Amino acid sequence: MKTLDEPALDRIAEQIADQALDLLQEELAIQDASAPKPPEASRSADTPQDATSPGRLARLIDHTLLKPEATDDQIAQLCSEARQYHFASVCVNTIHVKRCAELLQGSGIPVCATISFPLGAMATEVKVLEARQALRDGAAEVDMVINVGALKSHDHDRVQRDIASVARVCHARKALLKVIIEAALLTEDEKVAACQLAKAAGADFVKTSTGFGPGGATPEDVALMRRVVGPSMGVKAAGGIHTYAEVQKMIAAGATRIGASASVKIIQEAEKA
C-alpha cells in the first residue's frame, strides 16, 4: 500500500475542507430563503438609461470567447480588451476561468463561466461540480445550459431541480446565475416554460442561446422572454450578435445583457454613431 506524503495529505485535507464549506454555504442558502440576492443580482434587469453611450453600452456586454480552439494568447487578449473597454464580464469556458481571474485582478471586471456547455446534457451533479470548481477558480457569474431533452420531454420538475441545484451553489458564493434556454431548439410554449422554470428555480437571468446551436438571439425571442420573466429578472441576448445595430434591437426588445465575441467592433461602431 502506497504511503501518502505530507503535502499530499495537506492537499486532500484542503479539498475536504473546501467541499465541506461549500456544502455548509449551500445549506445556509437553502435555509434562509428570505436572504437578499447579491447586489449584482438586484441590478440584473436594469438597463442604463443611455444605452447608446459607448461606455454604458460596454457595461452591458459579456466579452466572449468560447471557441474550443481558443489559445492562451487569445484569452490574454480577451482580458486586455475587457480592461480597455470596461465590459460587463469576460465569458469563457471553465478551463480558462482561473487565468482570467488572475489577469483581471483589481479591474472590477468579473469572470463569467459557462457550465455544461454547449449541450446541457450532463447530470445535475456534474453541473454542480463544474459550477463549484469555476467559482473556486474565481468566477463571479455562471451561464448554465438547461437540460433541453428533459424540457422537451415535459419533465419540468427535473429541469427546475437542475437549475435550482446550480443556483444554490452560485448564490452561496454570491455569484449570478444565467440560464441558457437555447431558444432555437424550442417551440414558443417550450420557451415560455423554460423561462418560468428558470425564474421559479431562482436564476438571475435567462439567456437566449449558446451560439453553438442552430440559431442565435432574435429580438422576438428576447421580447417573449422579457414578457415571461417580468421586469425584475435579467435577460441576456447571445448568439450571432455582431453589430451595434443588432445590439440596439436586442436592448429595445428587453435585453439587459449582451453576449458577443464582436464586442470591440460593436463599441467602435457605437463610438462613430
N, C-alpha and C positions, 0 to 999 in steps of 0.2 A: 504494500500500500504506500502510495506516494505521500510524503510529508510536506505540508504547505509551509512556506517560509513566512516570516513576519510581515513583509509587505503585502503578500497575497492575502493573508488573514485580515490585514487592515482594509484592503480593498473590498473584501467580502462584507466586513462589518459596516463599511461606509454605504455599500449598496443596500444592505438590510435596513440601515437607519433611514436612508432616503425613501425607501419604499414604505416603511412604517410611517414616516412623516407625511408622505403623500396620502396614505390611507386615512390618517387622522384628520388631515385637512379636508379631505372629501367628506368624511363623516360629519364633521362640523358644518360643512356647507349644506349637507342634506338636512341636518337637524335644525339649522337656523334658516328656514325658508324665507323669513322676512328680512334677512340681511340685504343691504343695498348692493347693487352690482357695482363693479369698479367704475371710477369716474369716466373712463373712456367709453364704457358701455352706455352710460346715461346720455352720452352725446352721439350715440351711434346713428341716430336718424336725423341729426342736424346737418343742414347744408348751409355753407356760408352764403350770406345774402348776395354777395357779388361773386358768383362762381366764375364770371368771365375774367376776373383778375388772375393773371398767371400765377401769382404767389398763392392765392387762395385755392385756385384750381389744383395746383401741385399737391396741396394738403388733402385732396380727395382721392389721390391716385396711389394705389399699391403698385410700386415699380417692380415688375415681374420678370423672372427668368426661371422657367420650369422645363426647359428642354433637357432631355436625358443626356445630351452630349455637352452640356454646359461645363466649361473648364474653370479652373481656379482663377485664371486671369479674367475671365468674363464675370465671375462672381465678384471679384475685387472691383471691376469697373462698375458693376451694378451698384455697389455700396458707395463708390466715389460719386456717382451721378446722383444717388439719393441724398448725399450730404450737400451737393452743389445746389440741387433744386428743392430740397426740403420736402420730399414726397411723404405721403402718409405712412408708408412702410416699404420694406423690400419683401417680396413674396417669393419664397424659394422652396425647393424640396427639402425634406428634413435632413438629408446628408450635409447640407450647406449651412444649417442654422447656426451652429457653434461658431464657424468662421465669420459669418455675417455679424453676429452679436459682438465679436471681438473688433471687427472693422468699424462698426457703428457705435462703439462705446463712447459715451459722452455726447453723442449727437442729438439725442432725444428722438431718434427715428427707430421705431420698433421693428423687430423681425417677425414676419408672418410665415408660418409653416403650413404646408399642405399635408393633409392626413388622408390615408387610404386613397392616394391619388394615382391615376385619374379615374379608376373604375368604381370605387366604393365597395367592391366585392370582397371585403375582409370580415372576419369575425369581429364582433364588438370588442372582445378582449384585446385583439391585436390593435384596433384603432386606439383604444385607451392606452395601451403600452406605447404606441408611437407618439401619441399626444404628450404623454408624461415625459418621454425622453426629449422631445422637442422643447418642452417648457424648461426642463433642466438645462438644456443647452443654451437657453436664452431667448426663446420665442416669447412674445407677448400677445400674439394673435395666432389663431388656428383656423384654417379653412379646411373643413372635412367634407368628403363626398358621402351622400346618403346611400343607403342600400337600395339601389334603383329596382333591383329584381323583387325585393320584398314589397316595395310600394306598388309595383305593377301587379303583384300577386294579391293585393288588398290586405296585406299583413301590416296594418297600420300600427298595431301595438309594438311589433318588432322594430319598425322604423323609428318610432318615438323613443323606445328604450335605447336604441343605438345612439341617437343624438343626445339623449339625456345623460348617458354614461360619459360621453366626451365633454359635455357641458359642465358636469360636476368637477371633472379634472381641471378644466380651464378656469372655472370660477374660484376653485380652491386656491389657485395661483394668481388670481386677479387678472386673468387673461380673457380676451374676447374670443367668442366662437362664431364663425361664419359657416353656414351650411349650404353646400353646393347641391342644387337640386338637378342639375343637368337638364335644363328645360327642353332642349331639342329632342330628348328621348321620351317626353311625356305628353299626354293629352292635356287639354285645358283642365279637366276635372282632376287629373293627377297633379298638375302644377298647384292647383288650389289646395289639395290635400297635403302636398309636401310642405307648403308654406305654413299651413295650420299646425302640422305636426312639429315643425321646427320651432314655431312660436310656443306651443304647449310644452316642449321639451326644455325650454329655457335658453335657446340660442339668442345671440345678439344681432345677427344679420341672417338674411337669406341671400344667396348668390346664384346668378343665372346659370353659369357654365364653368367647365374646367378649361375650355379652349382646346380640348382634345377630342371632343365629341363631334357629332355630325353637323353641328351648328353652334354659333356663339350667341351673344346677347342681342336682343331686339328691344326697341322701345315698347313694343306691345307686351312682351313678357315682363319687362320692368314695371309697366303700369299695372298689370294684373297682380304682380307680387306686392306692389305697394298697396293696392286696394285690399288685399287679403290680410296683410300683417298690420295695417294701420300706420298711424304716424309715429309711434314710439319705438319702432324697430328699424334697424338699418337694412338697406337693400343695396347689394353690390352687383354692378353690371360688369361682366368679364367675358372675354372671348371675342376676337375679331374686331376689337375697337382700336382703330389706327389713326384717327384724325380728330382734330379739335371739334369739327362739326358733329362728328358722331358722339363725342363726349357730351356736347351740349344737348343733343337729343335725349341721351340717357338721363341726364340731370333733370331735364324738363319732364321726363316720364316718371320721375320719382327716385332715381338712384342717389344714394348718399355716399357711395364709394365706387371707384372705378378700378378695375384690374386691367393693366395694359403692359405690354412689353415695349410699345412705341411711345412710352411716357415722355422722353426727351423731345421727340419730334412734335408731340402734341403741345407741350409747353412752348416750344419755339414758334409753333403756329399761333398760339394764343398771344404771344408777345407781339406778333405782327398784325394781329386783328384790330 
